[in-house]
């Protein structure tokens, strides 16, 4: 595993791949070809559930189908939030305001993964290597 997917990339991959950037599509296709799995922070599943509950138009279709797709797809490895990740969140300071973004970045740092994201705040923070 070399990459962690940000929540928005997971949503786009599963519901509307046409919204992925050219680079994101290329990286995902390379991983699919080689069978190299992607990491997904468990916090992303919570974020998806919250977005769905709040009526976000980004979550198209059935929530259970989306969660099952992520859980059952052999290309995805769900990474739990651990004590080490929580400590990394605390050590990062206040560079990012969104708690989910902090947890995702900390997950990438702890597991030494690049983050596939379109979030400019994360990229500009330089807390973790990103591919956008």
Buried (B, 14 or more C-beta within 10 A) or exposed (E): BBBBBBBBBBBBBBBEEEBBBEEBBEBBEEBEEEEEBBBBBBBBBBBBBEBBEEEEEBBEEEEEEBBEBBEEBEBBEEBEBBEEBBEBBEEBEEBBEBEBBBBBBBBBBBBEBBBBBBBEEBBEBEBBEBBB
